[in-house]
Amino acid sequence: ALNPAGVYKKDGEDALTAALVALDTAALRALVEENNLDPAGETPAMDEAELVAHIVAQAKRRAERDEKMFDY
């Protein structure tokens, strides 16, 4: 299973985007669900490109949050 925040932290935004673009809509929606990347319920109306952008943005947000949280 793909961990968006992990891929973002390890390999960067371009690598995550490339991995996501290779997935179909059903797989992207499953990824959003499995990783709780849509707490506001915004993704059901999104197309593939919007889902990819949403997942990348959420992964970036989590990576930045984790970096701050464990910076001690």
mmCIF file of the N, C-alpha and C atoms, coordinates in Angstrom:
data_MODEL
# 
_entry.id   MODEL 
# 
loop_
_atom_site.group_PDB 
_atom_site.id 
_atom_site.type_symbol 
_atom_site.label_atom_id 
_atom_site.label_alt_id 
_atom_site.label_comp_id 
_atom_site.label_asym_id 
_atom_site.label_entity_id 
_atom_site.label_seq_id 
_atom_site.pdbx_PDB_ins_code 
_atom_site.Cartn_x 
_atom_site.Cartn_y 
_atom_site.Cartn_z 
_atom_site.occupancy 
_atom_site.B_iso_or_equiv 
_atom_site.pdbx_formal_charge 
_atom_site.auth_seq_id 
_atom_site.auth_comp_id 
_atom_site.auth_asym_id 
_atom_site.auth_atom_id 
_atom_site.pdbx_PDB_model_num 
ATOM 1   N N  . ALA A 1 1  ? 0.846   -1.195 0.000   1.00 0.00 ? 1  ALA A N  1 
ATOM 2   C CA . ALA A 1 1  ? 0.000   0.000  0.000   1.00 0.00 ? 1  ALA A CA 1 
ATOM 3   C C  . ALA A 1 1  ? 0.882   1.246  0.000   1.00 0.00 ? 1  ALA A C  1 
ATOM 4   N N  . LEU A 1 2  ? 0.471   2.219  -0.720  1.00 0.00 ? 2  LEU A N  1 
ATOM 5   C CA . LEU A 1 2  ? 1.200   3.475  -0.852  1.00 0.00 ? 2  LEU A CA 1 
ATOM 6   C C  . LEU A 1 2  ? 0.899   4.382  0.338   1.00 0.00 ? 2  LEU A C  1 
ATOM 7   N N  . ASN A 1 3  ? 1.942   4.877  0.970   1.00 0.00 ? 3  ASN A N  1 
ATOM 8   C CA . ASN A 1 3  ? 1.800   5.831  2.060   1.00 0.00 ? 3  ASN A CA 1 
ATOM 9   C C  . ASN A 1 3  ? 2.177   7.203  1.504   1.00 0.00 ? 3  ASN A C  1 
ATOM 10  N N  . PRO A 1 4  ? 1.186   8.044  1.180   1.00 0.00 ? 4  PRO A N  1 
ATOM 11  C CA . PRO A 1 4  ? 1.483   9.315  0.527   1.00 0.00 ? 4  PRO A CA 1 
ATOM 12  C C  . PRO A 1 4  ? 2.457   10.198 1.308   1.00 0.00 ? 4  PRO A C  1 
ATOM 13  N N  . ALA A 1 5  ? 2.268   10.335 2.596   1.00 0.00 ? 5  ALA A N  1 
ATOM 14  C CA . ALA A 1 5  ? 3.164   11.179 3.393   1.00 0.00 ? 5  ALA A CA 1 
ATOM 15  C C  . ALA A 1 5  ? 4.566   10.594 3.432   1.00 0.00 ? 5  ALA A C  1 
ATOM 16  N N  . GLY A 1 6  ? 4.668   9.288  3.506   1.00 0.00 ? 6  GLY A N  1 
ATOM 17  C CA . GLY A 1 6  ? 5.971   8.637  3.524   1.00 0.00 ? 6  GLY A CA 1 
ATOM 18  C C  . GLY A 1 6  ? 6.717   8.824  2.216   1.00 0.00 ? 6  GLY A C  1 
ATOM 19  N N  . VAL A 1 7  ? 6.014   8.647  1.103   1.00 0.00 ? 7  VAL A N  1 
ATOM 20  C CA . VAL A 1 7  ? 6.641   8.843  -0.206  1.00 0.00 ? 7  VAL A CA 1 
ATOM 21  C C  . VAL A 1 7  ? 7.048   10.305 -0.360  1.00 0.00 ? 7  VAL A C  1 
ATOM 22  N N  . TYR A 1 8  ? 6.189   11.215 0.060   1.00 0.00 ? 8  TYR A N  1 
ATOM 23  C CA . TYR A 1 8  ? 6.503   12.646 -0.036  1.00 0.00 ? 8  TYR A CA 1 
ATOM 24  C C  . TYR A 1 8  ? 7.769   12.970 0.752   1.00 0.00 ? 8  TYR A C  1 
ATOM 25  N N  . LYS A 1 9  ? 7.851   12.465 1.987   1.00 0.00 ? 9  LYS A N  1 
ATOM 26  C CA . LYS A 1 9  ? 9.017   12.753 2.830   1.00 0.00 ? 9  LYS A CA 1 
ATOM 27  C C  . LYS A 1 9  ? 10.291  12.124 2.277   1.00 0.00 ? 9  LYS A C  1 
ATOM 28  N N  . LYS A 1 10 ? 10.180  10.904 1.773   1.00 0.00 ? 10 LYS A N  1 
ATOM 29  C CA . LYS A 1 10 ? 11.368  10.177 1.323   1.00 0.00 ? 10 LYS A CA 1 
ATOM 30  C C  . LYS A 1 10 ? 11.824  10.603 -0.069  1.00 0.00 ? 10 LYS A C  1 
ATOM 31  N N  . ASP A 1 11 ? 10.869  10.716 -1.008  1.00 0.00 ? 11 ASP A N  1 
ATOM 32  C CA . ASP A 1 11 ? 11.239  10.898 -2.412  1.00 0.00 ? 11 ASP A CA 1 
ATOM 33  C C  . ASP A 1 11 ? 10.804  12.228 -3.023  1.00 0.00 ? 11 ASP A C  1 
ATOM 34  N N  . GLY A 1 12 ? 9.958   12.981 -2.312  1.00 0.00 ? 12 GLY A N  1 
ATOM 35  C CA . GLY A 1 12 ? 9.555   14.292 -2.805  1.00 0.00 ? 12 GLY A CA 1 
ATOM 36  C C  . GLY A 1 12 ? 8.230   14.323 -3.550  1.00 0.00 ? 12 GLY A C  1 
ATOM 37  N N  . GLU A 1 13 ? 7.814   15.534 -3.833  1.00 0.00 ? 13 GLU A N  1 
ATOM 38  C CA . GLU A 1 13 ? 6.510   15.776 -4.454  1.00 0.00 ? 13 GLU A CA 1 
ATOM 39  C C  . GLU A 1 13 ? 6.404   15.171 -5.849  1.00 0.00 ? 13 GLU A C  1 
ATOM 40  N N  . ASP A 1 14 ? 7.441   15.286 -6.650  1.00 0.00 ? 14 ASP A N  1 
ATOM 41  C CA . ASP A 1 14 ? 7.391   14.758 -8.020  1.00 0.00 ? 14 ASP A CA 1 
ATOM 42  C C  . ASP A 1 14 ? 7.228   13.244 -8.026  1.00 0.00 ? 14 ASP A C  1 
ATOM 43  N N  . ALA A 1 15 ? 7.924   12.554 -7.143  1.00 0.00 ? 15 ALA A N  1 
ATOM 44  C CA . ALA A 1 15 ? 7.818   11.096 -7.067  1.00 0.00 ? 15 ALA A CA 1 
ATOM 45  C C  . ALA A 1 15 ? 6.428   10.678 -6.611  1.00 0.00 ? 15 ALA A C  1 
ATOM 46  N N  . LEU A 1 16 ? 5.882   11.390 -5.649  1.00 0.00 ? 16 LEU A N  1 
ATOM 47  C CA . LEU A 1 16 ? 4.529   11.070 -5.190  1.00 0.00 ? 16 LEU A CA 1 
ATOM 48  C C  . LEU A 1 16 ? 3.528   11.313 -6.309  1.00 0.00 ? 16 LEU A C  1 
ATOM 49  N N  . THR A 1 17 ? 3.641   12.424 -6.989  1.00 0.00 ? 17 THR A N  1 
ATOM 50  C CA . THR A 1 17 ? 2.731   12.724 -8.087  1.00 0.00 ? 17 THR A CA 1 
ATOM 51  C C  . THR A 1 17 ? 2.814   11.642 -9.160  1.00 0.00 ? 17 THR A C  1 
ATOM 52  N N  . ALA A 1 18 ? 4.011   11.223 -9.519  1.00 0.00 ? 18 ALA A N  1 
ATOM 53  C CA . ALA A 1 18 ? 4.186   10.177 -10.532 1.00 0.00 ? 18 ALA A CA 1 
ATOM 54  C C  . ALA A 1 18 ? 3.539   8.867  -10.084 1.00 0.00 ? 18 ALA A C  1 
ATOM 55  N N  . ALA A 1 19 ? 3.693   8.515  -8.817  1.00 0.00 ? 19 ALA A N  1 
ATOM 56  C CA . ALA A 1 19 ? 3.087   7.284  -8.303  1.00 0.00 ? 19 ALA A CA 1 
ATOM 57  C C  . ALA A 1 19 ? 1.564   7.367  -8.334  1.00 0.00 ? 19 ALA A C  1 
ATOM 58  N N  . LEU A 1 20 ? 1.024   8.534  -8.020  1.00 0.00 ? 20 LEU A N  1 
ATOM 59  C CA . LEU A 1 20 ? -0.426  8.708  -7.989  1.00 0.00 ? 20 LEU A CA 1 
ATOM 60  C C  . LEU A 1 20 ? -1.025  8.731  -9.389  1.00 0.00 ? 20 LEU A C  1 
ATOM 61  N N  . VAL A 1 21 ? -0.340  9.350  -10.336 1.00 0.00 ? 21 VAL A N  1 
ATOM 62  C CA . VAL A 1 21 ? -0.843  9.440  -11.710 1.00 0.00 ? 21 VAL A CA 1 
ATOM 63  C C  . VAL A 1 21 ? -0.989  8.035  -12.318 1.00 0.00 ? 21 VAL A C  1 
ATOM 64  N N  . ALA A 1 22 ? -0.182  7.102  -11.854 1.00 0.00 ? 22 ALA A N  1 
ATOM 65  C CA . ALA A 1 22 ? -0.241  5.738  -12.366 1.00 0.00 ? 22 ALA A CA 1 
ATOM 66  C C  . ALA A 1 22 ? -1.475  4.975  -11.874 1.00 0.00 ? 22 ALA A C  1 
ATOM 67  N N  . LEU A 1 23 ? -2.177  5.512  -10.878 1.00 0.00 ? 23 LEU A N  1 
ATOM 68  C CA . LEU A 1 23 ? -3.348  4.843  -10.306 1.00 0.00 ? 23 LEU A CA 1 
ATOM 69  C C  . LEU A 1 23 ? -4.631  5.294  -10.991 1.00 0.00 ? 23 LEU A C  1 
ATOM 70  N N  . ASP A 1 24 ? -5.639  4.423  -10.963 1.00 0.00 ? 24 ASP A N  1 
ATOM 71  C CA . ASP A 1 24 ? -6.937  4.817  -11.506 1.00 0.00 ? 24 ASP A CA 1 
ATOM 72  C C  . ASP A 1 24 ? -7.774  5.496  -10.423 1.00 0.00 ? 24 ASP A C  1 
ATOM 73  N N  . THR A 1 25 ? -8.930  5.996  -10.814 1.00 0.00 ? 25 THR A N  1 
ATOM 74  C CA . THR A 1 25 ? -9.780  6.753  -9.896  1.00 0.00 ? 25 THR A CA 1 
ATOM 75  C C  . THR A 1 25 ? -10.163 5.934  -8.671  1.00 0.00 ? 25 THR A C  1 
ATOM 76  N N  . ALA A 1 26 ? -10.522 4.673  -8.869  1.00 0.00 ? 26 ALA A N  1 
ATOM 77  C CA . ALA A 1 26 ? -10.929 3.825  -7.741  1.00 0.00 ? 26 ALA A CA 1 
ATOM 78  C C  . ALA A 1 26 ? -9.786  3.661  -6.743  1.00 0.00 ? 26 ALA A C  1 
ATOM 79  N N  . ALA A 1 27 ? -8.579  3.466  -7.255  1.00 0.00 ? 27 ALA A N  1 
ATOM 80  C CA . ALA A 1 27 ? -7.426  3.312  -6.368  1.00 0.00 ? 27 ALA A CA 1 
ATOM 81  C C  . ALA A 1 27 ? -7.122  4.612  -5.628  1.00 0.00 ? 27 ALA A C  1 
ATOM 82  N N  . LEU A 1 28 ? -7.266  5.744  -6.308  1.00 0.00 ? 28 LEU A N  1 
ATOM 83  C CA . LEU A 1 28 ? -7.047  7.038  -5.649  1.00 0.00 ? 28 LEU A CA 1 
ATOM 84  C C  . LEU A 1 28 ? -8.071  7.254  -4.538  1.00 0.00 ? 28 LEU A C  1 
ATOM 85  N N  . ARG A 1 29 ? -9.330  6.936  -4.820  1.00 0.00 ? 29 ARG A N  1 
ATOM 86  C CA . ARG A 1 29 ? -10.377 7.091  -3.795  1.00 0.00 ? 29 ARG A CA 1 
ATOM 87  C C  . ARG A 1 29 ? -10.124 6.164  -2.604  1.00 0.00 ? 29 ARG A C  1 
ATOM 88  N N  . ALA A 1 30 ? -9.668  4.937  -2.880  1.00 0.00 ? 30 ALA A N  1 
ATOM 89  C CA . ALA A 1 30 ? -9.343  3.992  -1.805  1.00 0.00 ? 30 ALA A CA 1 
ATOM 90  C C  . ALA A 1 30 ? -8.186  4.525  -0.964  1.00 0.00 ? 30 ALA A C  1 
ATOM 91  N N  . LEU A 1 31 ? -7.202  5.118  -1.615  1.00 0.00 ? 31 LEU A N  1 
ATOM 92  C CA . LEU A 1 31 ? -6.052  5.699  -0.919  1.00 0.00 ? 31 LEU A CA 1 
ATOM 93  C C  . LEU A 1 31 ? -6.492  6.840  -0.006  1.00 0.00 ? 31 LEU A C  1 
ATOM 94  N N  . VAL A 1 32 ? -7.371  7.682  -0.492  1.00 0.00 ? 32 VAL A N  1 
ATOM 95  C CA . VAL A 1 32 ? -7.914  8.781  0.316   1.00 0.00 ? 32 VAL A CA 1 
ATOM 96  C C  . VAL A 1 32 ? -8.621  8.209  1.543   1.00 0.00 ? 32 VAL A C  1 
ATOM 97  N N  . GLU A 1 33 ? -9.431  7.189  1.325   1.00 0.00 ? 33 GLU A N  1 
ATOM 98  C CA . GLU A 1 33 ? -10.188 6.573  2.424   1.00 0.00 ? 33 GLU A CA 1 
ATOM 99  C C  . GLU A 1 33 ? -9.264  5.905  3.440   1.00 0.00 ? 33 GLU A C  1 
ATOM 100 N N  . GLU A 1 34 ? -8.318  5.104  2.954   1.00 0.00 ? 34 GLU A N  1 
ATOM 101 C CA . GLU A 1 34 ? -7.417  4.352  3.835   1.00 0.00 ? 34 GLU A CA 1 
ATOM 102 C C  . GLU A 1 34 ? -6.546  5.263  4.694   1.00 0.00 ? 34 GLU A C  1 
ATOM 103 N N  . ASN A 1 35 ? -6.184  6.407  4.149   1.00 0.00 ? 35 ASN A N  1 
ATOM 104 C CA . ASN A 1 35 ? -5.279  7.316  4.854   1.00 0.00 ? 35 ASN A CA 1 
ATOM 105 C C  . ASN A 1 35 ? -5.992  8.505  5.482   1.00 0.00 ? 35 ASN A C  1 
ATOM 106 N N  . ASN A 1 36 ? -7.318  8.485  5.454   1.00 0.00 ? 36 ASN A N  1 
ATOM 107 C CA . ASN A 1 36 ? -8.129  9.558  6.042   1.00 0.00 ? 36 ASN A CA 1 
ATOM 108 C C  . ASN A 1 36 ? -7.665  10.935 5.551   1.00 0.00 ? 36 ASN A C  1 
ATOM 109 N N  . LEU A 1 37 ? -7.596  11.063 4.227   1.00 0.00 ? 37 LEU A N  1 
ATOM 110 C CA . LEU A 1 37 ? -7.094  12.290 3.625   1.00 0.00 ? 37 LEU A CA 1 
ATOM 111 C C  . LEU A 1 37 ? -8.202  13.269 3.236   1.00 0.00 ? 37 LEU A C  1 
ATOM 112 N N  . ASP A 1 38 ? -9.435  12.965 3.639   1.00 0.00 ? 38 ASP A N  1 
ATOM 113 C CA . ASP A 1 38 ? -10.534 13.858 3.285   1.00 0.00 ? 38 ASP A CA 1 
ATOM 114 C C  . ASP A 1 38 ? -11.494 14.051 4.454   1.00 0.00 ? 38 ASP A C  1 
ATOM 115 N N  . PRO A 1 39 ? -11.006 14.609 5.555   1.00 0.00 ? 39 PRO A N  1 
ATOM 116 C CA . PRO A 1 39 ? -11.883 14.784 6.720   1.00 0.00 ? 39 PRO A CA 1 
ATOM 117 C C  . PRO A 1 39 ? -13.045 15.742 6.457   1.00 0.00 ? 39 PRO A C  1 
ATOM 118 N N  . ALA A 1 40 ? -12.918 16.613 5.475   1.00 0.00 ? 40 ALA A N  1 
ATOM 119 C CA . ALA A 1 40 ? -13.983 17.577 5.173   1.00 0.00 ? 40 ALA A CA 1 
ATOM 120 C C  . ALA A 1 40 ? -14.971 17.043 4.136   1.00 0.00 ? 40 ALA A C  1 
ATOM 121 N N  . GLY A 1 41 ? -14.719 15.868 3.574   1.00 0.00 ? 41 GLY A N  1 
ATOM 122 C CA . GLY A 1 41 ? -15.633 15.276 2.608   1.00 0.00 ? 41 GLY A CA 1 
ATOM 123 C C  . GLY A 1 41 ? -15.661 15.982 1.261   1.00 0.00 ? 41 GLY A C  1 
ATOM 124 N N  . GLU A 1 42 ? -14.515 16.489 0.815   1.00 0.00 ? 42 GLU A N  1 
ATOM 125 C CA . GLU A 1 42 ? -14.446 17.253 -0.425  1.00 0.00 ? 42 GLU A CA 1 
ATOM 126 C C  . GLU A 1 42 ? -14.189 16.415 -1.676  1.00 0.00 ? 42 GLU A C  1 
ATOM 127 N N  . THR A 1 43 ? -13.695 15.201 -1.549  1.00 0.00 ? 43 THR A N  1 
ATOM 128 C CA . THR A 1 43 ? -13.209 14.464 -2.708  1.00 0.00 ? 43 THR A CA 1 
ATOM 129 C C  . THR A 1 43 ? -14.241 13.733 -3.569  1.00 0.00 ? 43 THR A C  1 
ATOM 130 N N  . PRO A 1 44 ? -15.444 13.434 -3.104  1.00 0.00 ? 44 PRO A N  1 
ATOM 131 C CA . PRO A 1 44 ? -16.351 12.651 -3.952  1.00 0.00 ? 44 PRO A CA 1 
ATOM 132 C C  . PRO A 1 44 ? -16.619 13.242 -5.339  1.00 0.00 ? 44 PRO A C  1 
ATOM 133 N N  . ALA A 1 45 ? -16.613 14.525 -5.472  1.00 0.00 ? 45 ALA A N  1 
ATOM 134 C CA . ALA A 1 45 ? -16.892 15.145 -6.770  1.00 0.00 ? 45 ALA A CA 1 
ATOM 135 C C  . ALA A 1 45 ? -15.636 15.393 -7.601  1.00 0.00 ? 45 ALA A C  1 
ATOM 136 N N  . MET A 1 46 ? -14.467 15.032 -7.081  1.00 0.00 ? 46 MET A N  1 
ATOM 137 C CA . MET A 1 46 ? -13.212 15.321 -7.784  1.00 0.00 ? 46 MET A CA 1 
ATOM 138 C C  . MET A 1 46 ? -12.913 14.296 -8.869  1.00 0.00 ? 46 MET A C  1 
ATOM 139 N N  . ASP A 1 47 ? -12.274 14.779 -9.962  1.00 0.00 ? 47 ASP A N  1 
ATOM 140 C CA . ASP A 1 47 ? -11.795 13.869 -11.003 1.00 0.00 ? 47 ASP A CA 1 
ATOM 141 C C  . ASP A 1 47 ? -10.385 13.396 -10.633 1.00 0.00 ? 47 ASP A C  1 
ATOM 142 N N  . GLU A 1 48 ? -9.761  12.589 -11.500 1.00 0.00 ? 48 GLU A N  1 
ATOM 143 C CA . GLU A 1 48 ? -8.451  12.023 -11.177 1.00 0.00 ? 48 GLU A CA 1 
ATOM 144 C C  . GLU A 1 48 ? -7.389  13.086 -10.904 1.00 0.00 ? 48 GLU A C  1 
ATOM 145 N N  . ALA A 1 49 ? -7.310  14.091 -11.754 1.00 0.00 ? 49 ALA A N  1 
ATOM 146 C CA . ALA A 1 49 ? -6.290  15.131 -11.576 1.00 0.00 ? 49 ALA A CA 1 
ATOM 147 C C  . ALA A 1 49 ? -6.498  15.880 -10.267 1.00 0.00 ? 49 ALA A C  1 
ATOM 148 N N  . GLU A 1 50 ? -7.741  16.163 -9.935  1.00 0.00 ? 50 GLU A N  1 
ATOM 149 C CA . GLU A 1 50 ? -8.033  16.859 -8.674  1.00 0.00 ? 50 GLU A CA 1 
ATOM 150 C C  . GLU A 1 50 ? -7.716  15.978 -7.474  1.00 0.00 ? 50 GLU A C  1 
ATOM 151 N N  . LEU A 1 51 ? -7.997  14.677 -7.590  1.00 0.00 ? 51 LEU A N  1 
ATOM 152 C CA . LEU A 1 51 ? -7.669  13.750 -6.507  1.00 0.00 ? 51 LEU A CA 1 
ATOM 153 C C  . LEU A 1 51 ? -6.153  13.691 -6.280  1.00 0.00 ? 51 LEU A C  1 
ATOM 154 N N  . VAL A 1 52 ? -5.396  13.617 -7.363  1.00 0.00 ? 52 VAL A N  1 
ATOM 155 C CA . VAL A 1 52 ? -3.935  13.588 -7.249  1.00 0.00 ? 52 VAL A CA 1 
ATOM 156 C C  . VAL A 1 52 ? -3.445  14.849 -6.542  1.00 0.00 ? 52 VAL A C  1 
ATOM 157 N N  . ALA A 1 53 ? -3.930  16.004 -6.972  1.00 0.00 ? 53 ALA A N  1 
ATOM 158 C CA . ALA A 1 53 ? -3.520  17.269 -6.354  1.00 0.00 ? 53 ALA A CA 1 
ATOM 159 C C  . ALA A 1 53 ? -3.911  17.307 -4.880  1.00 0.00 ? 53 ALA A C  1 
ATOM 160 N N  . HIS A 1 54 ? -5.099  16.809 -4.554  1.00 0.00 ? 54 HIS A N  1 
ATOM 161 C CA . HIS A 1 54 ? -5.569  16.791 -3.166  1.00 0.00 ? 54 HIS A CA 1 
ATOM 162 C C  . HIS A 1 54 ? -4.674  15.891 -2.304  1.00 0.00 ? 54 HIS A C  1 
ATOM 163 N N  . ILE A 1 55 ? -4.368  14.710 -2.801  1.00 0.00 ? 55 ILE A N  1 
ATOM 164 C CA . ILE A 1 55 ? -3.540  13.770 -2.041  1.00 0.00 ? 55 ILE A CA 1 
ATOM 165 C C  . ILE A 1 55 ? -2.146  14.344 -1.820  1.00 0.00 ? 55 ILE A C  1 
ATOM 166 N N  . VAL A 1 56 ? -1.572  14.955 -2.855  1.00 0.00 ? 56 VAL A N  1 
ATOM 167 C CA . VAL A 1 56 ? -0.247  15.564 -2.717  1.00 0.00 ? 56 VAL A CA 1 
ATOM 168 C C  . VAL A 1 56 ? -0.282  16.679 -1.669  1.00 0.00 ? 56 VAL A C  1 
ATOM 169 N N  . ALA A 1 57 ? -1.312  17.512 -1.722  1.00 0.00 ? 57 ALA A N  1 
ATOM 170 C CA . ALA A 1 57 ? -1.428  18.616 -0.760  1.00 0.00 ? 57 ALA A CA 1 
ATOM 171 C C  . ALA A 1 57 ? -1.571  18.085 0.669   1.00 0.00 ? 57 ALA A C  1 
ATOM 172 N N  . GLN A 1 58 ? -2.367  17.041 0.843   1.00 0.00 ? 58 GLN A N  1 
ATOM 173 C CA . GLN A 1 58 ? -2.545  16.465 2.171   1.00 0.00 ? 58 GLN A CA 1 
ATOM 174 C C  . GLN A 1 58 ? -1.257  15.811 2.664   1.00 0.00 ? 58 GLN A C  1 
ATOM 175 N N  . ALA A 1 59 ? -0.549  15.136 1.769   1.00 0.00 ? 59 ALA A N  1 
ATOM 176 C CA . ALA A 1 59 ? 0.723   14.505 2.146   1.00 0.00 ? 59 ALA A CA 1 
ATOM 177 C C  . ALA A 1 59 ? 1.736   15.561 2.567   1.00 0.00 ? 59 ALA A C  1 
ATOM 178 N N  . LYS A 1 60 ? 1.788   16.657 1.824   1.00 0.00 ? 60 LYS A N  1 
ATOM 179 C CA . LYS A 1 60 ? 2.703   17.751 2.160   1.00 0.00 ? 60 LYS A CA 1 
ATOM 180 C C  . LYS A 1 60 ? 2.358   18.332 3.526   1.00 0.00 ? 60 LYS A C  1 
ATOM 181 N N  . ARG A 1 61 ? 1.076   18.544 3.769   1.00 0.00 ? 61 ARG A N  1 
ATOM 182 C CA . ARG A 1 61 ? 0.622   19.086 5.050   1.00 0.00 ? 61 ARG A CA 1 
ATOM 183 C C  . ARG A 1 61 ? 1.013   18.156 6.193   1.00 0.00 ? 61 ARG A C  1 
ATOM 184 N N  . ARG A 1 62 ? 0.810   16.858 6.009   1.00 0.00 ? 62 ARG A N  1 
ATOM 185 C CA . ARG A 1 62 ? 1.158   15.899 7.060   1.00 0.00 ? 62 ARG A CA 1 
ATOM 186 C C  . ARG A 1 62 ? 2.656   15.831 7.291   1.00 0.00 ? 62 ARG A C  1 
ATOM 187 N N  . ALA A 1 63 ? 3.417   15.864 6.216   1.00 0.00 ? 63 ALA A N  1 
ATOM 188 C CA . ALA A 1 63 ? 4.874   15.812 6.352   1.00 0.00 ? 63 ALA A CA 1 
ATOM 189 C C  . ALA A 1 63 ? 5.376   17.028 7.118   1.00 0.00 ? 63 ALA A C  1 
ATOM 190 N N  . GLU A 1 64 ? 4.846   18.199 6.810   1.00 0.00 ? 64 GLU A N  1 
ATOM 191 C CA . GLU A 1 64 ? 5.244   19.422 7.512   1.00 0.00 ? 64 GLU A CA 1 
ATOM 192 C C  . GLU A 1 64 ? 4.811   19.372 8.973   1.00 0.00 ? 64 GLU A C  1 
ATOM 193 N N  . ARG A 1 65 ? 3.614   18.876 9.227   1.00 0.00 ? 65 ARG A N  1 
ATOM 194 C CA . ARG A 1 65 ? 3.127   18.749 10.605  1.00 0.00 ? 65 ARG A CA 1 
ATOM 195 C C  . ARG A 1 65 ? 4.010   17.794 11.398  1.00 0.00 ? 65 ARG A C  1 
ATOM 196 N N  . ASP A 1 66 ? 4.329   16.654 10.800  1.00 0.00 ? 66 ASP A N  1 
ATOM 197 C CA . ASP A 1 66 ? 5.159   15.669 11.484  1.00 0.00 ? 66 ASP A CA 1 
ATOM 198 C C  . ASP A 1 66 ? 6.554   16.225 11.779  1.00 0.00 ? 66 ASP A C  1 
ATOM 199 N N  . GLU A 1 67 ? 7.092   16.987 10.834  1.00 0.00 ? 67 GLU A N  1 
ATOM 200 C CA . GLU A 1 67 ? 8.416   17.564 11.026  1.00 0.00 ? 67 GLU A CA 1 
ATOM 201 C C  . GLU A 1 67 ? 8.414   18.516 12.222  1.00 0.00 ? 67 GLU A C  1 
ATOM 202 N N  . LYS A 1 68 ? 7.370   19.321 12.345  1.00 0.00 ? 68 LYS A N  1 
ATOM 203 C CA . LYS A 1 68 ? 7.264   20.242 13.476  1.00 0.00 ? 68 LYS A CA 1 
ATOM 204 C C  . LYS A 1 68 ? 7.037   19.490 14.777  1.00 0.00 ? 68 LYS A C  1 
ATOM 205 N N  . MET A 1 69 ? 6.212   18.455 14.709  1.00 0.00 ? 69 MET A N  1 
ATOM 206 C CA . MET A 1 69 ? 5.839   17.716 15.907  1.00 0.00 ? 69 MET A CA 1 
ATOM 207 C C  . MET A 1 69 ? 7.041   16.974 16.490  1.00 0.00 ? 69 MET A C  1 
ATOM 208 N N  . PHE A 1 70 ? 7.937   16.490 15.631  1.00 0.00 ? 70 PHE A N  1 
ATOM 209 C CA . PHE A 1 70 ? 9.060   15.697 16.112  1.00 0.00 ? 70 PHE A CA 1 
ATOM 210 C C  . PHE A 1 70 ? 10.375  16.471 16.092  1.00 0.00 ? 70 PHE A C  1 
ATOM 211 N N  . ASP A 1 71 ? 10.276  17.790 16.033  1.00 0.00 ? 71 ASP A N  1 
ATOM 212 C CA . ASP A 1 71 ? 11.469  18.634 16.022  1.00 0.00 ? 71 ASP A CA 1 
ATOM 213 C C  . ASP A 1 71 ? 11.766  19.086 17.452  1.00 0.00 ? 71 ASP A C  1 
ATOM 214 N N  . TYR A 1 72 ? 12.462  18.244 18.185  1.00 0.00 ? 72 TYR A N  1 
ATOM 215 C CA . TYR A 1 72 ? 12.827  18.566 19.562  1.00 0.00 ? 72 TYR A CA 1 
ATOM 216 C C  . TYR A 1 72 ? 14.170  18.031 19.926  1.00 0.00 ? 72 TYR A C  1 
# 
